[in-house]
Amino acid sequence: MSVTTLRTNLATNLGAITGLRTAATVPPDPKPPVAIVLPTGIAYDTAFRRGLDEYTFNVLVIVGKVDDRTAQNTLDAYCAPTGATSIKTAIEADRTLAGAAQSLRVTEMRNYSALSIAENTYLAAEFVVQVYA
């Protein structure tokens, strides 16, 4: 399976969250709120005879300015394990990524912190996604 297809299909799953922009590639000037899908690793041949590779993706979610209380509340909602704005729920809604993967799961949220982009400081968090294809 190609990294491009998996990355694109993850972004498609995230598109189910109303009001959240998604990007399958790193945008030059991200406009929050946005979820950016980043491949971070591949473990090849996790099952014998090319039976399975394990892909790791980080989904970077960037919301409003770090000093805005609304930004923190928005990011909190994206971090929820369930619900209409849950990153985990949106990604896991189609665990096969339209048939491109055998399965996937969101394993953790980490790095809930400030992120500087072009002289602006935003609030962001990363979500780790394991894809088996």
A tleap script that builds the chain and sets N, CA, C and O, in Angstrom:
source leaprc.protein.ff14SB
mol = sequence {
  NMET SER VAL THR THR LEU ARG THR ASN LEU
  ALA THR ASN LEU GLY ALA ILE THR GLY LEU
  ARG THR ALA ALA THR VAL PRO PRO ASP PRO
  LYS PRO PRO VAL ALA ILE VAL LEU PRO THR
  GLY ILE ALA TYR ASP THR ALA PHE ARG ARG
  GLY LEU ASP GLU TYR THR PHE ASN VAL LEU
  VAL ILE VAL GLY LYS VAL ASP ASP ARG THR
  ALA GLN ASN THR LEU ASP ALA TYR CYS ALA
  PRO THR GLY ALA THR SER ILE LYS THR ALA
  ILE GLU ALA ASP ARG THR LEU ALA GLY ALA
  ALA GLN SER LEU ARG VAL THR GLU MET ARG
  ASN TYR SER ALA LEU SER ILE ALA GLU ASN
  THR TYR LEU ALA ALA GLU PHE VAL VAL GLN
  VAL TYR CALA
}
set mol.1.N position { 0.848 -1.180 0.000 }
set mol.1.CA position { 0.000 0.000 0.000 }
set mol.1.C position { 0.888 1.236 0.000 }
set mol.1.O position { 1.978 1.219 0.572 }
set mol.2.N position { 0.435 2.290 -0.628 }
set mol.2.CA position { 1.251 3.504 -0.685 }
set mol.2.C position { 0.966 4.410 0.507 }
set mol.2.O position { -0.158 4.490 1.002 }
set mol.3.N position { 2.007 5.082 0.945 }
set mol.3.CA position { 1.879 6.053 2.034 }
set mol.3.C position { 0.907 7.153 1.610 }
set mol.3.O position { 0.106 7.624 2.418 }
set mol.4.N position { 0.978 7.553 0.358 }
set mol.4.CA position { 0.112 8.619 -0.149 }
set mol.4.C position { -1.357 8.257 -0.004 }
set mol.4.O position { -2.158 9.076 0.446 }
set mol.5.N position { -1.718 7.033 -0.381 }
set mol.5.CA position { -3.110 6.598 -0.280 }
set mol.5.C position { -3.570 6.566 1.172 }
set mol.5.O position { -4.655 7.052 1.490 }
set mol.6.N position { -2.758 6.004 2.046 }
set mol.6.CA position { -3.127 5.931 3.464 }
set mol.6.C position { -3.282 7.327 4.055 }
set mol.6.O position { -4.245 7.602 4.772 }
set mol.7.N position { -2.332 8.207 3.752 }
set mol.7.CA position { -2.359 9.583 4.276 }
set mol.7.C position { -3.612 10.309 3.781 }
set mol.7.O position { -4.286 10.991 4.553 }
set mol.8.N position { -3.919 10.158 2.488 }
set mol.8.CA position { -5.088 10.818 1.910 }
set mol.8.C position { -6.376 10.293 2.532 }
set mol.8.O position { -7.280 11.073 2.833 }
set mol.9.N position { -6.468 8.981 2.727 }
set mol.9.CA position { -7.681 8.393 3.300 }
set mol.9.C position { -7.850 8.738 4.773 }
set mol.9.O position { -8.979 8.866 5.247 }
set mol.10.N position { -6.750 8.891 5.505 }
set mol.10.CA position { -6.850 9.375 6.887 }
set mol.10.C position { -7.426 10.791 6.903 }
set mol.10.O position { -8.298 11.098 7.717 }
set mol.11.N position { -6.944 11.647 6.013 }
set mol.11.CA position { -7.465 13.018 5.934 }
set mol.11.C position { -8.953 13.005 5.580 }
set mol.11.O position { -9.723 13.820 6.088 }
set mol.12.N position { -9.352 12.084 4.713 }
set mol.12.CA position { -10.769 11.963 4.354 }
set mol.12.C position { -11.599 11.603 5.575 }
set mol.12.O position { -12.655 12.196 5.797 }
set mol.13.N position { -11.141 10.640 6.372 }
set mol.13.CA position { -11.865 10.277 7.597 }
set mol.13.C position { -12.022 11.486 8.516 }
set mol.13.O position { -13.091 11.699 9.088 }
set mol.14.N position { -10.962 12.274 8.657 }
set mol.14.CA position { -11.000 13.446 9.530 }
set mol.14.C position { -11.968 14.515 9.024 }
set mol.14.O position { -12.448 15.345 9.796 }
set mol.15.N position { -12.249 14.487 7.720 }
set mol.15.CA position { -13.169 15.452 7.138 }
set mol.15.C position { -14.587 15.333 7.654 }
set mol.15.O position { -15.413 16.206 7.387 }
set mol.16.N position { -14.886 14.280 8.380 }
set mol.16.CA position { -16.217 14.107 8.964 }
set mol.16.C position { -16.472 15.081 10.113 }
set mol.16.O position { -17.620 15.278 10.512 }
set mol.17.N position { -15.429 15.684 10.642 }
set mol.17.CA position { -15.585 16.626 11.755 }
set mol.17.C position { -15.928 18.004 11.185 }
set mol.17.O position { -15.109 18.622 10.506 }
set mol.18.N position { -17.117 18.469 11.459 }
set mol.18.CA position { -17.592 19.754 10.959 }
set mol.18.C position { -16.680 20.889 11.421 }
set mol.18.O position { -16.366 21.019 12.605 }
set mol.19.N position { -16.263 21.708 10.451 }
set mol.19.CA position { -15.460 22.889 10.761 }
set mol.19.C position { -13.968 22.648 10.840 }
set mol.19.O position { -13.205 23.605 10.975 }
set mol.20.N position { -13.522 21.396 10.761 }
set mol.20.CA position { -12.093 21.083 10.827 }
set mol.20.C position { -11.551 20.932 9.415 }
set mol.20.O position { -12.017 20.088 8.650 }
set mol.21.N position { -10.568 21.750 9.073 }
set mol.21.CA position { -9.893 21.594 7.785 }
set mol.21.C position { -8.964 20.388 7.896 }
set mol.21.O position { -8.480 20.068 8.982 }
set mol.22.N position { -8.719 19.727 6.774 }
set mol.22.CA position { -7.799 18.601 6.798 }
set mol.22.C position { -6.767 18.778 5.691 }
set mol.22.O position { -7.025 19.410 4.667 }
set mol.23.N position { -5.591 18.201 5.927 }
set mol.23.CA position { -4.517 18.273 4.940 }
set mol.23.C position { -3.772 16.946 4.926 }
set mol.23.O position { -3.275 16.489 5.956 }
set mol.24.N position { -3.700 16.329 3.742 }
set mol.24.CA position { -2.957 15.080 3.586 }
set mol.24.C position { -1.480 15.357 3.348 }
set mol.24.O position { -0.653 14.449 3.445 }
set mol.25.N position { -1.143 16.603 3.037 }
set mol.25.CA position { 0.253 17.038 2.906 }
set mol.25.C position { 0.412 18.311 3.732 }
set mol.25.O position { -0.573 18.976 4.052 }
set mol.26.N position { 1.637 18.642 4.070 }
set mol.26.CA position { 1.896 19.803 4.927 }
set mol.26.C position { 1.609 21.085 4.142 }
set mol.26.O position { 2.266 21.350 3.135 }
set mol.27.N position { 0.645 21.876 4.588 }
set mol.27.CA position { 0.342 23.123 3.895 }
set mol.27.C position { 1.399 24.189 4.211 }
set mol.27.O position { 1.950 24.204 5.312 }
set mol.28.N position { 1.683 25.076 3.256 }
set mol.28.CA position { 2.697 26.101 3.513 }
set mol.28.C position { 2.277 27.120 4.570 }
set mol.28.O position { 3.119 27.684 5.268 }
set mol.29.N position { 0.967 27.351 4.683 }
set mol.29.CA position { 0.445 28.319 5.646 }
set mol.29.C position { -0.850 27.769 6.234 }
set mol.29.O position { -1.936 28.141 5.790 }
set mol.30.N position { -0.747 26.876 7.241 }
set mol.30.CA position { -1.961 26.241 7.780 }
set mol.30.C position { -2.916 27.253 8.401 }
set mol.30.O position { -2.503 28.184 9.092 }
set mol.31.N position { -4.193 27.048 8.140 }
set mol.31.CA position { -5.251 27.907 8.677 }
set mol.31.C position { -6.053 27.120 9.709 }
set mol.31.O position { -6.864 26.275 9.331 }
set mol.32.N position { -5.852 27.370 10.988 }
set mol.32.CA position { -6.570 26.641 12.043 }
set mol.32.C position { -8.070 26.924 12.008 }
set mol.32.O position { -8.486 27.997 11.568 }
set mol.33.N position { -8.883 25.978 12.465 }
set mol.33.CA position { -8.477 24.657 12.937 }
set mol.33.C position { -8.185 23.723 11.756 }
set mol.33.O position { -8.935 23.668 10.782 }
set mol.34.N position { -7.081 22.997 11.874 }
set mol.34.CA position { -6.656 22.109 10.799 }
set mol.34.C position { -6.017 20.855 11.383 }
set mol.34.O position { -5.354 20.901 12.419 }
set mol.35.N position { -6.229 19.735 10.698 }
set mol.35.CA position { -5.585 18.469 11.050 }
set mol.35.C position { -4.678 18.089 9.882 }
set mol.35.O position { -5.136 17.943 8.749 }
set mol.36.N position { -3.388 17.932 10.172 }
set mol.36.CA position { -2.394 17.622 9.152 }
set mol.36.C position { -1.890 16.202 9.396 }
set mol.36.O position { -1.450 15.876 10.498 }
set mol.37.N position { -1.955 15.362 8.369 }
set mol.37.CA position { -1.544 13.962 8.475 }
set mol.37.C position { -0.080 13.839 8.058 }
set mol.37.O position { 0.292 14.205 6.943 }
set mol.38.N position { 0.745 13.318 8.970 }
set mol.38.CA position { 2.186 13.196 8.740 }
set mol.38.C position { 2.641 11.756 8.941 }
set mol.38.O position { 2.481 11.217 10.036 }
set mol.39.N position { 3.205 11.116 7.917 }
set mol.39.CA position { 3.766 9.777 8.126 }
set mol.39.C position { 5.038 9.886 8.957 }
set mol.39.O position { 5.871 10.758 8.709 }
set mol.40.N position { 5.190 8.999 9.948 }
set mol.40.CA position { 6.372 9.078 10.812 }
set mol.40.C position { 7.189 7.800 10.860 }
set mol.40.O position { 8.299 7.798 11.391 }
set mol.41.N position { 6.651 6.696 10.305 }
set mol.41.CA position { 7.437 5.471 10.299 }
set mol.41.C position { 6.714 4.321 9.643 }
set mol.41.O position { 5.486 4.296 9.555 }
set mol.42.N position { 7.517 3.355 9.177 }
set mol.42.CA position { 6.969 2.116 8.612 }
set mol.42.C position { 7.794 0.955 9.138 }
set mol.42.O position { 9.019 0.954 9.015 }
set mol.43.N position { 7.132 -0.026 9.720 }
set mol.43.CA position { 7.782 -1.284 10.104 }
set mol.43.C position { 7.400 -2.291 9.027 }
set mol.43.O position { 6.246 -2.711 8.940 }
set mol.44.N position { 8.368 -2.672 8.216 }
set mol.44.CA position { 8.107 -3.581 7.105 }
set mol.44.C position { 8.046 -5.035 7.570 }
set mol.44.O position { 8.662 -5.406 8.570 }
set mol.45.N position { 7.298 -5.849 6.833 }
set mol.45.CA position { 7.270 -7.300 7.006 }
set mol.45.C position { 6.936 -7.736 8.437 }
set mol.45.O position { 7.599 -8.616 8.986 }
set mol.46.N position { 5.922 -7.129 9.035 }
set mol.46.CA position { 5.544 -7.532 10.390 }
set mol.46.C position { 4.810 -8.865 10.400 }
set mol.46.O position { 4.630 -9.472 11.455 }
set mol.47.N position { 4.389 -9.319 9.230 }
set mol.47.CA position { 3.898 -10.692 9.059 }
set mol.47.C position { 4.724 -11.298 7.929 }
set mol.47.O position { 5.120 -10.599 6.997 }
set mol.48.N position { 4.978 -12.583 8.016 }
set mol.48.CA position { 5.883 -13.230 7.068 }
set mol.48.C position { 5.438 -13.060 5.611 }
set mol.48.O position { 4.258 -12.870 5.318 }
set mol.49.N position { 6.426 -13.136 4.708 }
set mol.49.CA position { 6.215 -13.062 3.260 }
set mol.49.C position { 5.417 -11.840 2.837 }
set mol.49.O position { 4.454 -11.953 2.079 }
set mol.50.N position { 5.816 -10.680 3.324 }
set mol.50.CA position { 5.194 -9.412 2.962 }
set mol.50.C position { 3.711 -9.386 3.294 }
set mol.50.O position { 2.923 -8.730 2.613 }
set mol.51.N position { 3.339 -10.102 4.341 }
set mol.51.CA position { 1.935 -10.182 4.713 }
set mol.51.C position { 1.371 -8.927 5.339 }
set mol.51.O position { 0.160 -8.708 5.300 }
set mol.52.N position { 2.236 -8.089 5.923 }
set mol.52.CA position { 1.718 -6.924 6.625 }
set mol.52.C position { 2.846 -5.945 6.917 }
set mol.52.O position { 3.935 -6.339 7.337 }
set mol.53.N position { 2.574 -4.673 6.692 }
set mol.53.CA position { 3.453 -3.593 7.129 }
set mol.53.C position { 2.683 -2.765 8.143 }
set mol.53.O position { 1.457 -2.677 8.078 }
set mol.54.N position { 3.399 -2.158 9.078 }
set mol.54.CA position { 2.771 -1.311 10.084 }
set mol.54.C position { 3.244 0.126 9.875 }
set mol.54.O position { 4.429 0.432 9.999 }
set mol.55.N position { 2.295 0.994 9.556 }
set mol.55.CA position { 2.573 2.403 9.301 }
set mol.55.C position { 2.200 3.216 10.528 }
set mol.55.O position { 1.179 2.960 11.166 }
set mol.56.N position { 3.023 4.186 10.851 }
set mol.56.CA position { 2.715 5.103 11.947 }
set mol.56.C position { 2.548 6.505 11.364 }
set mol.56.O position { 3.387 6.989 10.605 }
set mol.57.N position { 1.453 7.132 11.738 }
set mol.57.CA position { 1.166 8.503 11.325 }
set mol.57.C position { 0.941 9.356 12.559 }
set mol.57.O position { 0.398 8.883 13.557 }
set mol.58.N position { 1.356 10.606 12.492 }
set mol.58.CA position { 0.959 11.592 13.480 }
set mol.58.C position { -0.045 12.506 12.802 }
set mol.58.O position { 0.157 12.936 11.667 }
set mol.59.N position { -1.112 12.795 13.496 }
set mol.59.CA position { -2.074 13.777 13.030 }
set mol.59.C position { -1.891 14.986 13.936 }
set mol.59.O position { -2.200 14.943 15.127 }
set mol.60.N position { -1.387 16.060 13.353 }
set mol.60.CA position { -1.162 17.300 14.085 }
set mol.60.C position { -2.408 18.156 13.957 }
set mol.60.O position { -2.782 18.560 12.855 }
set mol.61.N position { -3.049 18.432 15.083 }
set mol.61.CA position { -4.254 19.261 15.093 }
set mol.61.C position { -3.872 20.620 15.670 }
set mol.61.O position { -3.393 20.723 16.799 }
set mol.62.N position { -4.095 21.651 14.874 }
set mol.62.CA position { -3.759 23.019 15.269 }
set mol.62.C position { -5.059 23.799 15.377 }
set mol.62.O position { -5.872 23.800 14.452 }
set mol.63.N position { -5.250 24.461 16.511 }
set mol.63.CA position { -6.445 25.284 16.717 }
set mol.63.C position { -6.016 26.749 16.837 }
set mol.63.O position { -4.949 27.115 16.343 }
set mol.64.N position { -6.813 27.578 17.473 }
set mol.64.CA position { -6.550 29.017 17.559 }
set mol.64.C position { -5.342 29.383 18.391 }
set mol.64.O position { -4.567 28.531 18.826 }
set mol.65.N position { -5.211 30.652 18.592 }
set mol.65.CA position { -4.080 31.205 19.332 }
set mol.65.C position { -4.018 30.630 20.741 }
set mol.65.O position { -5.043 30.361 21.368 }
set mol.66.N position { -2.803 30.448 21.219 }
set mol.66.CA position { -2.576 29.791 22.509 }
set mol.66.C position { -3.190 30.573 23.671 }
set mol.66.O position { -3.533 29.974 24.690 }
set mol.67.N position { -3.334 31.874 23.546 }
set mol.67.CA position { -3.872 32.676 24.649 }
set mol.67.C position { -5.395 32.800 24.611 }
set mol.67.O position { -5.977 33.530 25.413 }
set mol.68.N position { -6.037 32.097 23.690 }
set mol.68.CA position { -7.485 32.141 23.529 }
set mol.68.C position { -8.118 30.955 24.264 }
set mol.68.O position { -7.833 29.800 23.947 }
set mol.69.N position { -8.974 31.246 25.242 }
set mol.69.CA position { -9.639 30.187 26.015 }
set mol.69.C position { -10.462 29.269 25.109 }
set mol.69.O position { -10.546 28.065 25.350 }
set mol.70.N position { -11.057 29.830 24.086 }
set mol.70.CA position { -11.842 29.032 23.150 }
set mol.70.C position { -10.971 27.992 22.458 }
set mol.70.O position { -11.427 26.876 22.208 }
set mol.71.N position { -9.730 28.338 22.147 }
set mol.71.CA position { -8.814 27.389 21.502 }
set mol.71.C position { -8.611 26.162 22.374 }
set mol.71.O position { -8.624 25.036 21.876 }
set mol.72.N position { -8.423 26.371 23.674 }
set mol.72.CA position { -8.217 25.238 24.567 }
set mol.72.C position { -9.472 24.378 24.649 }
set mol.72.O position { -9.377 23.151 24.646 }
set mol.73.N position { -10.629 24.993 24.722 }
set mol.73.CA position { -11.873 24.220 24.761 }
set mol.73.C position { -12.078 23.442 23.463 }
set mol.73.O position { -12.547 22.304 23.487 }
set mol.74.N position { -11.730 24.053 22.336 }
set mol.74.CA position { -11.845 23.376 21.044 }
set mol.74.C position { -10.916 22.176 20.985 }
set mol.74.O position { -11.325 21.090 20.573 }
set mol.75.N position { -9.656 22.367 21.399 }
set mol.75.CA position { -8.686 21.265 21.378 }
set mol.75.C position { -9.101 20.161 22.342 }
set mol.75.O position { -8.935 18.979 22.040 }
set mol.76.N position { -9.635 20.535 23.490 }
set mol.76.CA position { -10.136 19.535 24.441 }
set mol.76.C position { -11.195 18.644 23.782 }
set mol.76.O position { -11.198 17.429 23.980 }
set mol.77.N position { -12.085 19.249 23.003 }
set mol.77.CA position { -13.147 18.479 22.336 }
set mol.77.C position { -12.562 17.532 21.291 }
set mol.77.O position { -13.049 16.412 21.132 }
set mol.78.N position { -11.530 17.966 20.583 }
set mol.78.CA position { -10.874 17.092 19.604 }
set mol.78.C position { -10.175 15.921 20.301 }
set mol.78.O position { -10.033 14.846 19.719 }
set mol.79.N position { -9.744 16.129 21.536 }
set mol.79.CA position { -9.034 15.087 22.294 }
set mol.79.C position { -9.961 14.061 22.939 }
set mol.79.O position { -9.500 13.022 23.413 }
set mol.80.N position { -11.243 14.339 22.961 }
set mol.80.CA position { -12.190 13.414 23.593 }
set mol.80.C position { -12.129 12.048 22.896 }
set mol.80.O position { -11.930 11.979 21.683 }
set mol.81.N position { -12.303 10.956 23.666 }
set mol.81.CA position { -12.248 9.621 23.057 }
set mol.81.C position { -13.461 9.289 22.188 }
set mol.81.O position { -13.394 8.382 21.358 }
set mol.82.N position { -14.568 10.012 22.370 }
set mol.82.CA position { -15.780 9.788 21.582 }
set mol.82.C position { -16.448 11.127 21.312 }
set mol.82.O position { -16.105 12.145 21.912 }
set mol.83.N position { -17.399 11.104 20.405 }
set mol.83.CA position { -18.188 12.302 20.143 }
set mol.83.C position { -17.997 12.836 18.734 }
set mol.83.O position { -17.129 12.379 17.990 }
set mol.84.N position { -18.828 13.815 18.380 }
set mol.84.CA position { -18.857 14.365 17.029 }
set mol.84.C position { -17.580 15.092 16.632 }
set mol.84.O position { -17.279 15.208 15.444 }
set mol.85.N position { -16.821 15.584 17.619 }
set mol.85.CA position { -15.584 16.302 17.304 }
set mol.85.C position { -14.336 15.508 17.694 }
set mol.85.O position { -13.228 16.041 17.633 }
set mol.86.N position { -14.493 14.273 18.083 }
set mol.86.CA position { -13.374 13.432 18.503 }
set mol.86.C position { -12.514 13.018 17.310 }
set mol.86.O position { -13.013 12.431 16.350 }
set mol.87.N position { -11.217 13.329 17.377 }
set mol.87.CA position { -10.275 12.894 16.345 }
set mol.87.C position { -10.250 11.369 16.286 }
set mol.87.O position { -10.269 10.787 15.202 }
set mol.88.N position { -10.207 10.726 17.446 }
set mol.88.CA position { -10.178 9.256 17.509 }
set mol.88.C position { -11.409 8.656 16.830 }
set mol.88.O position { -11.283 7.736 16.022 }
set mol.89.N position { -12.569 9.158 17.144 }
set mol.89.CA position { -13.806 8.642 16.562 }
set mol.89.C position { -13.823 8.830 15.052 }
set mol.89.O position { -14.198 7.910 14.324 }
set mol.90.N position { -13.429 9.993 14.571 }
set mol.90.CA position { -13.443 10.271 13.125 }
set mol.90.C position { -12.484 9.347 12.377 }
set mol.90.O position { -12.842 8.784 11.342 }
set mol.91.N position { -11.274 9.193 12.897 }
set mol.91.CA position { -10.291 8.340 12.218 }
set mol.91.C position { -10.742 6.885 12.227 }
set mol.91.O position { -10.622 6.196 11.214 }
set mol.92.N position { -11.253 6.414 13.343 }
set mol.92.CA position { -11.623 5.005 13.476 }
set mol.92.C position { -12.993 4.681 12.884 }
set mol.92.O position { -13.421 3.529 12.942 }
set mol.93.N position { -13.684 5.655 12.323 }
set mol.93.CA position { -14.999 5.405 11.724 }
set mol.93.C position { -14.900 4.443 10.545 }
set mol.93.O position { -15.822 3.665 10.299 }
set mol.94.N position { -13.788 4.492 9.815 }
set mol.94.CA position { -13.527 3.537 8.734 }
set mol.94.C position { -12.128 2.987 8.959 }
set mol.94.O position { -11.146 3.554 8.479 }
set mol.95.N position { -12.041 1.893 9.681 }
set mol.95.CA position { -10.743 1.314 10.046 }
set mol.95.C position { -9.998 0.695 8.865 }
set mol.95.O position { -8.822 0.356 8.993 }
set mol.96.N position { -10.656 0.542 7.726 }
set mol.96.CA position { -9.968 -0.004 6.544 }
set mol.96.C position { -9.512 1.088 5.588 }
set mol.96.O position { -8.889 0.792 4.568 }
set mol.97.N position { -9.806 2.326 5.896 }
set mol.97.CA position { -9.445 3.456 5.028 }
set mol.97.C position { -9.876 3.187 3.590 }
set mol.97.O position { -9.070 3.213 2.660 }
set mol.98.N position { -11.161 2.932 3.440 }
set mol.98.CA position { -11.764 2.666 2.130 }
set mol.98.C position { -11.134 1.453 1.448 }
set mol.98.O position { -10.985 1.426 0.227 }
set mol.99.N position { -10.770 0.460 2.242 }
set mol.99.CA position { -10.206 -0.777 1.709 }
set mol.99.C position { -8.698 -0.757 1.519 }
set mol.99.O position { -8.131 -1.743 1.049 }
set mol.100.N position { -8.038 0.332 1.869 }
set mol.100.CA position { -6.582 0.439 1.675 }
set mol.100.C position { -5.787 -0.207 2.809 }
set mol.100.O position { -4.590 -0.449 2.656 }
set mol.101.N position { -6.424 -0.488 3.935 }
set mol.101.CA position { -5.730 -1.046 5.095 }
set mol.101.C position { -6.522 -2.221 5.657 }
set mol.101.O position { -7.719 -2.362 5.408 }
set mol.102.N position { -5.825 -3.062 6.423 }
set mol.102.CA position { -6.517 -4.147 7.118 }
set mol.102.C position { -7.195 -3.630 8.375 }
set mol.102.O position { -8.297 -4.055 8.720 }
set mol.103.N position { -6.520 -2.701 9.059 }
set mol.103.CA position { -7.073 -2.131 10.278 }
set mol.103.C position { -6.245 -0.926 10.689 }
set mol.103.O position { -5.174 -0.672 10.138 }
set mol.104.N position { -6.754 -0.194 11.658 }
set mol.104.CA position { -6.006 0.919 12.240 }
set mol.104.C position { -6.535 1.201 13.627 }
set mol.104.O position { -7.609 0.736 14.009 }
set mol.105.N position { -5.768 1.965 14.369 }
set mol.105.CA position { -6.253 2.456 15.659 }
set mol.105.C position { -5.480 3.690 16.065 }
set mol.105.O position { -4.294 3.826 15.767 }
set mol.106.N position { -6.164 4.585 16.746 }
set mol.106.CA position { -5.531 5.766 17.329 }
set mol.106.C position { -5.040 5.335 18.694 }
set mol.106.O position { -5.838 4.938 19.544 }
set mol.107.N position { -3.727 5.407 18.919 }
set mol.107.CA position { -3.161 4.859 20.145 }
set mol.107.C position { -2.948 5.887 21.246 }
set mol.107.O position { -2.969 5.537 22.426 }
set mol.108.N position { -2.742 7.157 20.879 }
set mol.108.CA position { -2.527 8.153 21.925 }
set mol.108.C position { -2.635 9.567 21.394 }
set mol.108.O position { -2.523 9.819 20.194 }
set mol.109.N position { -2.858 10.492 22.337 }
set mol.109.CA position { -2.746 11.916 22.093 }
set mol.109.C position { -1.548 12.364 22.918 }
set mol.109.O position { -1.381 11.951 24.065 }
set mol.110.N position { -0.711 13.219 22.316 }
set mol.110.CA position { 0.466 13.700 23.044 }
set mol.110.C position { 0.823 15.108 22.572 }
set mol.110.O position { 0.284 15.610 21.586 }
set mol.111.N position { 1.728 15.715 23.288 }
set mol.111.CA position { 2.261 17.036 22.946 }
set mol.111.C position { 1.181 18.105 22.805 }
set mol.111.O position { 1.171 18.864 21.836 }
set mol.112.N position { 0.290 18.157 23.760 }
set mol.112.CA position { -0.724 19.218 23.841 }
set mol.112.C position { 0.034 20.454 24.308 }
set mol.112.O position { 0.351 20.581 25.490 }
set mol.113.N position { 0.327 21.365 23.382 }
set mol.113.CA position { 1.207 22.483 23.731 }
set mol.113.C position { 1.129 23.595 22.696 }
set mol.113.O position { 0.410 23.499 21.701 }
set mol.114.N position { 1.887 24.651 22.958 }
set mol.114.CA position { 1.988 25.776 22.038 }
set mol.114.C position { 2.831 25.380 20.828 }
set mol.114.O position { 3.758 24.578 20.934 }
set mol.115.N position { 2.491 25.956 19.685 }
set mol.115.CA position { 3.205 25.702 18.442 }
set mol.115.C position { 3.355 27.031 17.711 }
set mol.115.O position { 2.362 27.707 17.442 }
set mol.116.N position { 4.579 27.406 17.392 }
set mol.116.CA position { 4.838 28.668 16.697 }
set mol.116.C position { 4.893 28.435 15.192 }
set mol.116.O position { 5.598 27.552 14.704 }
set mol.117.N position { 4.126 29.258 14.468 }
set mol.117.CA position { 4.120 29.224 13.006 }
set mol.117.C position { 4.106 30.676 12.527 }
set mol.117.O position { 3.170 31.423 12.812 }
set mol.118.N position { 5.139 31.061 11.805 }
set mol.118.CA position { 5.206 32.404 11.191 }
set mol.118.C position { 4.844 33.511 12.166 }
set mol.118.O position { 3.940 34.305 11.905 }
set mol.119.N position { 5.534 33.563 13.268 }
set mol.119.CA position { 5.386 34.610 14.283 }
set mol.119.C position { 4.060 34.567 15.044 }
set mol.119.O position { 3.756 35.492 15.797 }
set mol.120.N position { 3.275 33.520 14.862 }
set mol.120.CA position { 2.056 33.325 15.633 }
set mol.120.C position { 2.206 32.072 16.473 }
set mol.120.O position { 2.854 31.108 16.065 }
set mol.121.N position { 1.596 32.094 17.657 }
set mol.121.CA position { 1.650 30.931 18.529 }
set mol.121.C position { 0.251 30.351 18.669 }
set mol.121.O position { -0.679 31.014 19.129 }
set mol.122.N position { 0.130 29.085 18.255 }
set mol.122.CA position { -1.139 28.380 18.279 }
set mol.122.C position { -1.106 27.281 19.335 }
set mol.122.O position { -0.057 26.985 19.907 }
set mol.123.N position { -2.245 26.695 19.580 }
set mol.123.CA position { -2.349 25.538 20.450 }
set mol.123.C position { -2.513 24.310 19.561 }
set mol.123.O position { -3.277 24.328 18.596 }
set mol.124.N position { -1.789 23.243 19.895 }
set mol.124.CA position { -1.810 22.054 19.036 }
set mol.124.C position { -1.665 20.790 19.873 }
set mol.124.O position { -1.253 20.829 21.032 }
set mol.125.N position { -2.016 19.672 19.253 }
set mol.125.CA position { -1.816 18.354 19.855 }
set mol.125.C position { -1.572 17.366 18.723 }
set mol.125.O position { -2.023 17.564 17.595 }
set mol.126.N position { -0.846 16.293 19.049 }
set mol.126.CA position { -0.573 15.219 18.089 }
set mol.126.C position { -1.341 13.974 18.483 }
set mol.126.O position { -1.481 13.658 19.664 }
set mol.127.N position { -1.832 13.278 17.482 }
set mol.127.CA position { -2.510 12.008 17.674 }
set mol.127.C position { -1.729 10.946 16.908 }
set mol.127.O position { -1.422 11.131 15.730 }
set mol.128.N position { -1.408 9.846 17.562 }
set mol.128.CA position { -0.626 8.776 16.940 }
set mol.128.C position { -1.601 7.728 16.407 }
set mol.128.O position { -2.492 7.259 17.116 }
set mol.129.N position { -1.402 7.373 15.123 }
set mol.129.CA position { -2.277 6.408 14.464 }
set mol.129.C position { -1.418 5.266 13.924 }
set mol.129.O position { -0.452 5.503 13.198 }
set mol.130.N position { -1.768 4.034 14.277 }
set mol.130.CA position { -1.118 2.831 13.753 }
set mol.130.C position { -2.024 2.267 12.672 }
set mol.130.O position { -3.204 2.012 12.912 }
set mol.131.N position { -1.472 2.073 11.484 }
set mol.131.CA position { -2.232 1.525 10.359 }
set mol.131.C position { -1.559 0.226 9.941 }
set mol.131.O position { -0.343 0.173 9.762 }
set mol.132.N position { -2.357 -0.812 9.790 }
set mol.132.CA position { -1.864 -2.125 9.403 }
set mol.132.C position { -2.338 -2.405 7.985 }
set mol.132.O position { -3.536 -2.527 7.732 }
set mol.133.N position { -1.377 -2.508 7.052 }
set mol.133.CA position { -1.748 -2.682 5.639 }
set mol.133.C position { -0.759 -3.593 4.944 }
set mol.133.O position { -0.900 -3.862 3.751 }
savepdb mol mol.pdb
quit
